[in-house]
């Protein structure tokens, strides 16, 4: 579900992964980038959100494996 949210609202998706400062910073860059580039930079923010979601899932999985 978070991956789908990352397509439409990457900063919110990053916030839901537990990274509030990165989400705020991304939001402050994302809004002007959408306005001035006409959406050409949006895929970059989607990739960033997907990478952070994947990293959060891996961290949770690794925490479960530790003795």
mmCIF file of the N, C-alpha and C atoms, coordinates in Angstrom:
data_MODEL
# 
_entry.id   MODEL 
# 
loop_
_atom_site.group_PDB 
_atom_site.id 
_atom_site.type_symbol 
_atom_site.label_atom_id 
_atom_site.label_alt_id 
_atom_site.label_comp_id 
_atom_site.label_asym_id 
_atom_site.label_entity_id 
_atom_site.label_seq_id 
_atom_site.pdbx_PDB_ins_code 
_atom_site.Cartn_x 
_atom_site.Cartn_y 
_atom_site.Cartn_z 
_atom_site.occupancy 
_atom_site.B_iso_or_equiv 
_atom_site.pdbx_formal_charge 
_atom_site.auth_seq_id 
_atom_site.auth_comp_id 
_atom_site.auth_asym_id 
_atom_site.auth_atom_id 
_atom_site.pdbx_PDB_model_num 
ATOM 1   N N  . UNK A 1 1  ? 0.820  -1.194  0.000   1.00 0.00 ? 1  UNK A N  1 
ATOM 2   C CA . UNK A 1 1  ? 0.000  0.000   0.000   1.00 0.00 ? 1  UNK A CA 1 
ATOM 3   C C  . UNK A 1 1  ? 0.864  1.259   0.000   1.00 0.00 ? 1  UNK A C  1 
ATOM 4   N N  . UNK A 1 2  ? 1.958  1.212   0.741   1.00 0.00 ? 2  UNK A N  1 
ATOM 5   C CA . UNK A 1 2  ? 2.831  2.375   0.825   1.00 0.00 ? 2  UNK A CA 1 
ATOM 6   C C  . UNK A 1 2  ? 3.515  2.644   -0.517  1.00 0.00 ? 2  UNK A C  1 
ATOM 7   N N  . UNK A 1 3  ? 3.769  1.591   -1.300  1.00 0.00 ? 3  UNK A N  1 
ATOM 8   C CA . UNK A 1 3  ? 4.375  1.788   -2.613  1.00 0.00 ? 3  UNK A CA 1 
ATOM 9   C C  . UNK A 1 3  ? 3.427  2.534   -3.546  1.00 0.00 ? 3  UNK A C  1 
ATOM 10  N N  . UNK A 1 4  ? 2.145  2.245   -3.459  1.00 0.00 ? 4  UNK A N  1 
ATOM 11  C CA . UNK A 1 4  ? 1.158  2.948   -4.289  1.00 0.00 ? 4  UNK A CA 1 
ATOM 12  C C  . UNK A 1 4  ? 1.045  4.400   -3.852  1.00 0.00 ? 4  UNK A C  1 
ATOM 13  N N  . UNK A 1 5  ? 1.067  4.634   -2.552  1.00 0.00 ? 5  UNK A N  1 
ATOM 14  C CA . UNK A 1 5  ? 1.030  6.000   -2.037  1.00 0.00 ? 5  UNK A CA 1 
ATOM 15  C C  . UNK A 1 5  ? 2.258  6.782   -2.497  1.00 0.00 ? 5  UNK A C  1 
ATOM 16  N N  . UNK A 1 6  ? 3.387  6.105   -2.621  1.00 0.00 ? 6  UNK A N  1 
ATOM 17  C CA . UNK A 1 6  ? 4.619  6.766   -3.057  1.00 0.00 ? 6  UNK A CA 1 
ATOM 18  C C  . UNK A 1 6  ? 4.506  7.292   -4.481  1.00 0.00 ? 6  UNK A C  1 
ATOM 19  N N  . UNK A 1 7  ? 3.670  6.686   -5.285  1.00 0.00 ? 7  UNK A N  1 
ATOM 20  C CA . UNK A 1 7  ? 3.490  7.159   -6.660  1.00 0.00 ? 7  UNK A CA 1 
ATOM 21  C C  . UNK A 1 7  ? 2.798  8.521   -6.680  1.00 0.00 ? 7  UNK A C  1 
ATOM 22  N N  . UNK A 1 8  ? 1.816  8.705   -5.809  1.00 0.00 ? 8  UNK A N  1 
ATOM 23  C CA . UNK A 1 8  ? 1.029  9.942   -5.832  1.00 0.00 ? 8  UNK A CA 1 
ATOM 24  C C  . UNK A 1 8  ? 1.546  11.013  -4.873  1.00 0.00 ? 8  UNK A C  1 
ATOM 25  N N  . UNK A 1 9  ? 1.976  10.613  -3.671  1.00 0.00 ? 9  UNK A N  1 
ATOM 26  C CA . UNK A 1 9  ? 2.444  11.562  -2.656  1.00 0.00 ? 9  UNK A CA 1 
ATOM 27  C C  . UNK A 1 9  ? 3.721  11.035  -1.992  1.00 0.00 ? 9  UNK A C  1 
ATOM 28  N N  . UNK A 1 10 ? 4.852  11.175  -2.647  1.00 0.00 ? 10 UNK A N  1 
ATOM 29  C CA . UNK A 1 10 ? 6.093  10.638  -2.078  1.00 0.00 ? 10 UNK A CA 1 
ATOM 30  C C  . UNK A 1 10 ? 6.436  11.159  -0.678  1.00 0.00 ? 10 UNK A C  1 
ATOM 31  N N  . UNK A 1 11 ? 6.265  12.451  -0.376  1.00 0.00 ? 11 UNK A N  1 
ATOM 32  C CA . UNK A 1 11 ? 6.614  12.893  0.979   1.00 0.00 ? 11 UNK A CA 1 
ATOM 33  C C  . UNK A 1 11 ? 5.768  12.237  2.071   1.00 0.00 ? 11 UNK A C  1 
ATOM 34  N N  . UNK A 1 12 ? 4.492  12.032  1.819   1.00 0.00 ? 12 UNK A N  1 
ATOM 35  C CA . UNK A 1 12 ? 3.632  11.374  2.797   1.00 0.00 ? 12 UNK A CA 1 
ATOM 36  C C  . UNK A 1 12 ? 4.055  9.916   2.981   1.00 0.00 ? 12 UNK A C  1 
ATOM 37  N N  . UNK A 1 13 ? 4.412  9.282   1.908   1.00 0.00 ? 13 UNK A N  1 
ATOM 38  C CA . UNK A 1 13 ? 4.875  7.904   1.978   1.00 0.00 ? 13 UNK A CA 1 
ATOM 39  C C  . UNK A 1 13 ? 6.163  7.796   2.790   1.00 0.00 ? 13 UNK A C  1 
ATOM 40  N N  . UNK A 1 14 ? 7.057  8.742   2.612   1.00 0.00 ? 14 UNK A N  1 
ATOM 41  C CA . UNK A 1 14 ? 8.311  8.761   3.377   1.00 0.00 ? 14 UNK A CA 1 
ATOM 42  C C  . UNK A 1 14 ? 8.008  9.005   4.852   1.00 0.00 ? 14 UNK A C  1 
ATOM 43  N N  . UNK A 1 15 ? 7.058  9.864   5.132   1.00 0.00 ? 15 UNK A N  1 
ATOM 44  C CA . UNK A 1 15 ? 6.662  10.121  6.515   1.00 0.00 ? 15 UNK A CA 1 
ATOM 45  C C  . UNK A 1 15 ? 6.126  8.853   7.178   1.00 0.00 ? 15 UNK A C  1 
ATOM 46  N N  . UNK A 1 16 ? 5.361  8.072   6.440   1.00 0.00 ? 16 UNK A N  1 
ATOM 47  C CA . UNK A 1 16 ? 4.784  6.849   6.997   1.00 0.00 ? 16 UNK A CA 1 
ATOM 48  C C  . UNK A 1 16 ? 5.829  5.751   7.226   1.00 0.00 ? 16 UNK A C  1 
ATOM 49  N N  . UNK A 1 17 ? 6.999  5.874   6.611   1.00 0.00 ? 17 UNK A N  1 
ATOM 50  C CA . UNK A 1 17 ? 8.061  4.899   6.868   1.00 0.00 ? 17 UNK A CA 1 
ATOM 51  C C  . UNK A 1 17 ? 8.804  5.212   8.155   1.00 0.00 ? 17 UNK A C  1 
ATOM 52  N N  . UNK A 1 18 ? 8.517  6.361   8.763   1.00 0.00 ? 18 UNK A N  1 
ATOM 53  C CA . UNK A 1 18 ? 9.143  6.705   10.032  1.00 0.00 ? 18 UNK A CA 1 
ATOM 54  C C  . UNK A 1 18 ? 10.323 7.641   9.905   1.00 0.00 ? 18 UNK A C  1 
ATOM 55  N N  . UNK A 1 19 ? 10.355 8.427   8.854   1.00 0.00 ? 19 UNK A N  1 
ATOM 56  C CA . UNK A 1 19 ? 11.431 9.392   8.653   1.00 0.00 ? 19 UNK A CA 1 
ATOM 57  C C  . UNK A 1 19 ? 10.839 10.799  8.493   1.00 0.00 ? 19 UNK A C  1 
ATOM 58  N N  . UNK A 1 20 ? 10.461 11.425  9.603   1.00 0.00 ? 20 UNK A N  1 
ATOM 59  C CA . UNK A 1 20 ? 9.774  12.723  9.504   1.00 0.00 ? 20 UNK A CA 1 
ATOM 60  C C  . UNK A 1 20 ? 10.648 13.852  8.957   1.00 0.00 ? 20 UNK A C  1 
ATOM 61  N N  . UNK A 1 21 ? 11.923 13.901  9.321   1.00 0.00 ? 21 UNK A N  1 
ATOM 62  C CA . UNK A 1 21 ? 12.774 14.997  8.848   1.00 0.00 ? 21 UNK A CA 1 
ATOM 63  C C  . UNK A 1 21 ? 13.049 14.881  7.352   1.00 0.00 ? 21 UNK A C  1 
ATOM 64  N N  . UNK A 1 22 ? 13.261 13.671  6.885   1.00 0.00 ? 22 UNK A N  1 
ATOM 65  C CA . UNK A 1 22 ? 13.461 13.456  5.451   1.00 0.00 ? 22 UNK A CA 1 
ATOM 66  C C  . UNK A 1 22 ? 12.179 13.785  4.702   1.00 0.00 ? 22 UNK A C  1 
ATOM 67  N N  . UNK A 1 23 ? 11.027 13.459  5.282   1.00 0.00 ? 23 UNK A N  1 
ATOM 68  C CA . UNK A 1 23 ? 9.747  13.747  4.644   1.00 0.00 ? 23 UNK A CA 1 
ATOM 69  C C  . UNK A 1 23 ? 9.526  15.258  4.514   1.00 0.00 ? 23 UNK A C  1 
ATOM 70  N N  . UNK A 1 24 ? 9.830  15.995  5.562   1.00 0.00 ? 24 UNK A N  1 
ATOM 71  C CA . UNK A 1 24 ? 9.659  17.455  5.509   1.00 0.00 ? 24 UNK A CA 1 
ATOM 72  C C  . UNK A 1 24 ? 10.603 18.071  4.486   1.00 0.00 ? 24 UNK A C  1 
ATOM 73  N N  . UNK A 1 25 ? 11.847 17.637  4.501   1.00 0.00 ? 25 UNK A N  1 
ATOM 74  C CA . UNK A 1 25 ? 12.829 18.144  3.542   1.00 0.00 ? 25 UNK A CA 1 
ATOM 75  C C  . UNK A 1 25 ? 12.416 17.803  2.111   1.00 0.00 ? 25 UNK A C  1 
ATOM 76  N N  . UNK A 1 26 ? 11.939 16.598  1.906   1.00 0.00 ? 26 UNK A N  1 
ATOM 77  C CA . UNK A 1 26 ? 11.482 16.182  0.580   1.00 0.00 ? 26 UNK A CA 1 
ATOM 78  C C  . UNK A 1 26 ? 10.279 16.996  0.136   1.00 0.00 ? 26 UNK A C  1 
ATOM 79  N N  . UNK A 1 27 ? 9.356  17.254  1.051   1.00 0.00 ? 27 UNK A N  1 
ATOM 80  C CA . UNK A 1 27 ? 8.184  18.043  0.712   1.00 0.00 ? 27 UNK A CA 1 
ATOM 81  C C  . UNK A 1 27 ? 8.581  19.460  0.286   1.00 0.00 ? 27 UNK A C  1 
ATOM 82  N N  . UNK A 1 28 ? 9.530  20.043  1.008   1.00 0.00 ? 28 UNK A N  1 
ATOM 83  C CA . UNK A 1 28 ? 9.965  21.406  0.684   1.00 0.00 ? 28 UNK A CA 1 
ATOM 84  C C  . UNK A 1 28 ? 10.649 21.493  -0.678  1.00 0.00 ? 28 UNK A C  1 
ATOM 85  N N  . UNK A 1 29 ? 11.211 20.410  -1.137  1.00 0.00 ? 29 UNK A N  1 
ATOM 86  C CA . UNK A 1 29 ? 11.833 20.387  -2.465  1.00 0.00 ? 29 UNK A CA 1 
ATOM 87  C C  . UNK A 1 29 ? 10.835 19.922  -3.523  1.00 0.00 ? 29 UNK A C  1 
ATOM 88  N N  . UNK A 1 30 ? 9.954  19.001  -3.147  1.00 0.00 ? 30 UNK A N  1 
ATOM 89  C CA . UNK A 1 30 ? 9.021  18.374  -4.086  1.00 0.00 ? 30 UNK A CA 1 
ATOM 90  C C  . UNK A 1 30 ? 8.015  19.377  -4.671  1.00 0.00 ? 30 UNK A C  1 
ATOM 91  N N  . UNK A 1 31 ? 7.440  20.223  -3.835  1.00 0.00 ? 31 UNK A N  1 
ATOM 92  C CA . UNK A 1 31 ? 6.414  21.160  -4.307  1.00 0.00 ? 31 UNK A CA 1 
ATOM 93  C C  . UNK A 1 31 ? 6.971  22.136  -5.352  1.00 0.00 ? 31 UNK A C  1 
ATOM 94  N N  . UNK A 1 32 ? 8.086  22.833  -5.078  1.00 0.00 ? 32 UNK A N  1 
ATOM 95  C CA . UNK A 1 32 ? 8.613  23.719  -6.125  1.00 0.00 ? 32 UNK A CA 1 
ATOM 96  C C  . UNK A 1 32 ? 9.082  22.956  -7.370  1.00 0.00 ? 32 UNK A C  1 
ATOM 97  N N  . UNK A 1 33 ? 9.604  21.750  -7.172  1.00 0.00 ? 33 UNK A N  1 
ATOM 98  C CA . UNK A 1 33 ? 10.054 20.965  -8.321  1.00 0.00 ? 33 UNK A CA 1 
ATOM 99  C C  . UNK A 1 33 ? 8.871  20.608  -9.219  1.00 0.00 ? 33 UNK A C  1 
ATOM 100 N N  . UNK A 1 34 ? 7.736  20.275  -8.617  1.00 0.00 ? 34 UNK A N  1 
ATOM 101 C CA . UNK A 1 34 ? 6.543  19.986  -9.426  1.00 0.00 ? 34 UNK A CA 1 
ATOM 102 C C  . UNK A 1 34 ? 6.066  21.220  -10.185 1.00 0.00 ? 34 UNK A C  1 
ATOM 103 N N  . UNK A 1 35 ? 6.116  22.355  -9.525  1.00 0.00 ? 35 UNK A N  1 
ATOM 104 C CA . UNK A 1 35 ? 5.620  23.587  -10.144 1.00 0.00 ? 35 UNK A CA 1 
ATOM 105 C C  . UNK A 1 35 ? 6.530  24.042  -11.276 1.00 0.00 ? 35 UNK A C  1 
ATOM 106 N N  . UNK A 1 36 ? 7.830  24.076  -11.016 1.00 0.00 ? 36 UNK A N  1 
ATOM 107 C CA . UNK A 1 36 ? 8.748  24.645  -11.996 1.00 0.00 ? 36 UNK A CA 1 
ATOM 108 C C  . UNK A 1 36 ? 9.134  23.686  -13.111 1.00 0.00 ? 36 UNK A C  1 
ATOM 109 N N  . UNK A 1 37 ? 9.137  22.391  -12.849 1.00 0.00 ? 37 UNK A N  1 
ATOM 110 C CA . UNK A 1 37 ? 9.526  21.447  -13.899 1.00 0.00 ? 37 UNK A CA 1 
ATOM 111 C C  . UNK A 1 37 ? 8.326  20.834  -14.595 1.00 0.00 ? 37 UNK A C  1 
ATOM 112 N N  . UNK A 1 38 ? 7.144  21.096  -14.108 1.00 0.00 ? 38 UNK A N  1 
ATOM 113 C CA . UNK A 1 38 ? 5.952  20.540  -14.728 1.00 0.00 ? 38 UNK A CA 1 
ATOM 114 C C  . UNK A 1 38 ? 5.791  19.053  -14.487 1.00 0.00 ? 38 UNK A C  1 
ATOM 115 N N  . UNK A 1 39 ? 6.398  18.536  -13.445 1.00 0.00 ? 39 UNK A N  1 
ATOM 116 C CA . UNK A 1 39 ? 6.251  17.126  -13.115 1.00 0.00 ? 39 UNK A CA 1 
ATOM 117 C C  . UNK A 1 39 ? 7.373  16.236  -13.628 1.00 0.00 ? 39 UNK A C  1 
ATOM 118 N N  . UNK A 1 40 ? 8.362  16.817  -14.289 1.00 0.00 ? 40 UNK A N  1 
ATOM 119 C CA . UNK A 1 40 ? 9.454  16.007  -14.833 1.00 0.00 ? 40 UNK A CA 1 
ATOM 120 C C  . UNK A 1 40 ? 10.340 15.404  -13.740 1.00 0.00 ? 40 UNK A C  1 
ATOM 121 N N  . UNK A 1 41 ? 10.383 16.007  -12.576 1.00 0.00 ? 41 UNK A N  1 
ATOM 122 C CA . UNK A 1 41 ? 11.212 15.491  -11.482 1.00 0.00 ? 41 UNK A CA 1 
ATOM 123 C C  . UNK A 1 41 ? 10.454 14.534  -10.571 1.00 0.00 ? 41 UNK A C  1 
ATOM 124 N N  . UNK A 1 42 ? 9.164  14.363  -10.801 1.00 0.00 ? 42 UNK A N  1 
ATOM 125 C CA . UNK A 1 42 ? 8.354  13.503  -9.934  1.00 0.00 ? 42 UNK A CA 1 
ATOM 126 C C  . UNK A 1 42 ? 8.879  12.064  -9.864  1.00 0.00 ? 42 UNK A C  1 
ATOM 127 N N  . UNK A 1 43 ? 9.313  11.459  -10.972 1.00 0.00 ? 43 UNK A N  1 
ATOM 128 C CA . UNK A 1 43 ? 9.855  10.084  -10.873 1.00 0.00 ? 43 UNK A CA 1 
ATOM 129 C C  . UNK A 1 43 ? 11.055 9.960   -9.937  1.00 0.00 ? 43 UNK A C  1 
ATOM 130 N N  . UNK A 1 44 ? 11.846 11.001  -9.827  1.00 0.00 ? 44 UNK A N  1 
ATOM 131 C CA . UNK A 1 44 ? 12.986 10.976  -8.910  1.00 0.00 ? 44 UNK A CA 1 
ATOM 132 C C  . UNK A 1 44 ? 12.508 10.849  -7.455  1.00 0.00 ? 44 UNK A C  1 
ATOM 133 N N  . UNK A 1 45 ? 11.456 11.542  -7.105  1.00 0.00 ? 45 UNK A N  1 
ATOM 134 C CA . UNK A 1 45 ? 10.926 11.475  -5.747  1.00 0.00 ? 45 UNK A CA 1 
ATOM 135 C C  . UNK A 1 45 ? 10.229 10.139  -5.484  1.00 0.00 ? 45 UNK A C  1 
ATOM 136 N N  . UNK A 1 46 ? 9.616  9.573   -6.525  1.00 0.00 ? 46 UNK A N  1 
ATOM 137 C CA . UNK A 1 46 ? 9.018  8.247   -6.389  1.00 0.00 ? 46 UNK A CA 1 
ATOM 138 C C  . UNK A 1 46 ? 10.102 7.222   -6.090  1.00 0.00 ? 46 UNK A C  1 
ATOM 139 N N  . UNK A 1 47 ? 11.209 7.289   -6.815  1.00 0.00 ? 47 UNK A N  1 
ATOM 140 C CA . UNK A 1 47 ? 12.320 6.358   -6.573  1.00 0.00 ? 47 UNK A CA 1 
ATOM 141 C C  . UNK A 1 47 ? 12.893 6.527   -5.171  1.00 0.00 ? 47 UNK A C  1 
ATOM 142 N N  . UNK A 1 48 ? 13.035 7.754   -4.726  1.00 0.00 ? 48 UNK A N  1 
ATOM 143 C CA . UNK A 1 48 ? 13.529 7.994   -3.373  1.00 0.00 ? 48 UNK A CA 1 
ATOM 144 C C  . UNK A 1 48 ? 12.596 7.360   -2.344  1.00 0.00 ? 48 UNK A C  1 
ATOM 145 N N  . UNK A 1 49 ? 11.300 7.556   -2.508  1.00 0.00 ? 49 UNK A N  1 
ATOM 146 C CA . UNK A 1 49 ? 10.333 6.981   -1.565  1.00 0.00 ? 49 UNK A CA 1 
ATOM 147 C C  . UNK A 1 49 ? 10.393 5.459   -1.591  1.00 0.00 ? 49 UNK A C  1 
ATOM 148 N N  . UNK A 1 50 ? 10.477 4.864   -2.783  1.00 0.00 ? 50 UNK A N  1 
ATOM 149 C CA . UNK A 1 50 ? 10.543 3.396   -2.881  1.00 0.00 ? 50 UNK A CA 1 
ATOM 150 C C  . UNK A 1 50 ? 11.801 2.856   -2.220  1.00 0.00 ? 50 UNK A C  1 
ATOM 151 N N  . UNK A 1 51 ? 12.914 3.547   -2.404  1.00 0.00 ? 51 UNK A N  1 
ATOM 152 C CA . UNK A 1 51 ? 14.155 3.092   -1.757  1.00 0.00 ? 51 UNK A CA 1 
ATOM 153 C C  . UNK A 1 51 ? 14.051 3.160   -0.238  1.00 0.00 ? 51 UNK A C  1 
ATOM 154 N N  . UNK A 1 52 ? 13.465 4.215   0.282   1.00 0.00 ? 52 UNK A N  1 
ATOM 155 C CA . UNK A 1 52 ? 13.318 4.338   1.729   1.00 0.00 ? 52 UNK A CA 1 
ATOM 156 C C  . UNK A 1 52 ? 12.320 3.337   2.292   1.00 0.00 ? 52 UNK A C  1 
ATOM 157 N N  . UNK A 1 53 ? 11.270 3.050   1.553   1.00 0.00 ? 53 UNK A N  1 
ATOM 158 C CA . UNK A 1 53 ? 10.309 2.025   1.987   1.00 0.00 ? 53 UNK A CA 1 
ATOM 159 C C  . UNK A 1 53 ? 10.992 0.666   2.023   1.00 0.00 ? 53 UNK A C  1 
ATOM 160 N N  . UNK A 1 54 ? 11.727 0.353   0.968   1.00 0.00 ? 54 UNK A N  1 
ATOM 161 C CA . UNK A 1 54 ? 12.435 -0.929  0.910   1.00 0.00 ? 54 UNK A CA 1 
ATOM 162 C C  . UNK A 1 54 ? 13.442 -1.046  2.052   1.00 0.00 ? 54 UNK A C  1 
ATOM 163 N N  . UNK A 1 55 ? 14.176 0.025   2.312   1.00 0.00 ? 55 UNK A N  1 
ATOM 164 C CA . UNK A 1 55 ? 15.164 0.015   3.390   1.00 0.00 ? 55 UNK A CA 1 
ATOM 165 C C  . UNK A 1 55 ? 14.489 -0.185  4.753   1.00 0.00 ? 55 UNK A C  1 
ATOM 166 N N  . UNK A 1 56 ? 13.353 0.445   4.970   1.00 0.00 ? 56 UNK A N  1 
ATOM 167 C CA . UNK A 1 56 ? 12.630 0.284   6.239   1.00 0.00 ? 56 UNK A CA 1 
ATOM 168 C C  . UNK A 1 56 ? 12.148 -1.155  6.408   1.00 0.00 ? 56 UNK A C  1 
ATOM 169 N N  . UNK A 1 57 ? 11.680 -1.765  5.324   1.00 0.00 ? 57 UNK A N  1 
ATOM 170 C CA . UNK A 1 57 ? 11.241 -3.166  5.399   1.00 0.00 ? 57 UNK A CA 1 
ATOM 171 C C  . UNK A 1 57 ? 12.409 -4.094  5.699   1.00 0.00 ? 57 UNK A C  1 
ATOM 172 N N  . UNK A 1 58 ? 13.554 -3.835  5.081   1.00 0.00 ? 58 UNK A N  1 
ATOM 173 C CA . UNK A 1 58 ? 14.740 -4.652  5.335   1.00 0.00 ? 58 UNK A CA 1 
ATOM 174 C C  . UNK A 1 58 ? 15.207 -4.494  6.783   1.00 0.00 ? 58 UNK A C  1 
ATOM 175 N N  . UNK A 1 59 ? 15.158 -3.283  7.302   1.00 0.00 ? 59 UNK A N  1 
ATOM 176 C CA . UNK A 1 59 ? 15.556 -3.050  8.694   1.00 0.00 ? 59 UNK A CA 1 
ATOM 177 C C  . UNK A 1 59 ? 14.643 -3.804  9.658   1.00 0.00 ? 59 UNK A C  1 
ATOM 178 N N  . UNK A 1 60 ? 13.334 -3.772  9.390   1.00 0.00 ? 60 UNK A N  1 
ATOM 179 C CA . UNK A 1 60 ? 12.397 -4.508  10.236  1.00 0.00 ? 60 UNK A CA 1 
ATOM 180 C C  . UNK A 1 60 ? 12.635 -6.001  10.159  1.00 0.00 ? 60 UNK A C  1 
ATOM 181 N N  . UNK A 1 61 ? 12.925 -6.493  8.977   1.00 0.00 ? 61 UNK A N  1 
ATOM 182 C CA . UNK A 1 61 ? 13.175 -7.914  8.798   1.00 0.00 ? 61 UNK A CA 1 
ATOM 183 C C  . UNK A 1 61 ? 14.468 -8.334  9.496   1.00 0.00 ? 61 UNK A C  1 
ATOM 184 N N  . UNK A 1 62 ? 15.498 -7.490  9.412   1.00 0.00 ? 62 UNK A N  1 
ATOM 185 C CA . UNK A 1 62 ? 16.782 -7.800  10.068  1.00 0.00 ? 62 UNK A CA 1 
ATOM 186 C C  . UNK A 1 62 ? 16.649 -7.782  11.595  1.00 0.00 ? 62 UNK A C  1 
ATOM 187 N N  . UNK A 1 63 ? 15.815 -6.893  12.110  1.00 0.00 ? 63 UNK A N  1 
ATOM 188 C CA . UNK A 1 63 ? 15.603 -6.851  13.554  1.00 0.00 ? 63 UNK A CA 1 
ATOM 189 C C  . UNK A 1 63 ? 14.976 -8.145  14.055  1.00 0.00 ? 63 UNK A C  1 
ATOM 190 N N  . UNK A 1 64 ? 14.154 -8.755  13.251  1.00 0.00 ? 64 UNK A N  1 
ATOM 191 C CA . UNK A 1 64 ? 13.509 -9.995  13.631  1.00 0.00 ? 64 UNK A CA 1 
ATOM 192 C C  . UNK A 1 64 ? 14.451 -11.189 13.598  1.00 0.00 ? 64 UNK A C  1 
ATOM 193 N N  . UNK A 1 65 ? 15.532 -11.118 12.857  1.00 0.00 ? 65 UNK A N  1 
ATOM 194 C CA . UNK A 1 65 ? 16.476 -12.221 12.722  1.00 0.00 ? 65 UNK A CA 1 
ATOM 195 C C  . UNK A 1 65 ? 17.527 -12.257 13.816  1.00 0.00 ? 65 UNK A C  1 
ATOM 196 N N  . UNK A 1 66 ? 17.757 -11.137 14.451  1.00 0.00 ? 66 UNK A N  1 
ATOM 197 C CA . UNK A 1 66 ? 18.830 -11.082 15.465  1.00 0.00 ? 66 UNK A CA 1 
ATOM 198 C C  . UNK A 1 66 ? 18.485 -11.939 16.671  1.00 0.00 ? 66 UNK A C  1 
ATOM 199 N N  . UNK A 1 67 ? 19.495 -12.623 17.219  1.00 0.00 ? 67 UNK A N  1 
ATOM 200 C CA . UNK A 1 67 ? 19.238 -13.477 18.393  1.00 0.00 ? 67 UNK A CA 1 
ATOM 201 C C  . UNK A 1 67 ? 19.019 -12.685 19.669  1.00 0.00 ? 67 UNK A C  1 
# 
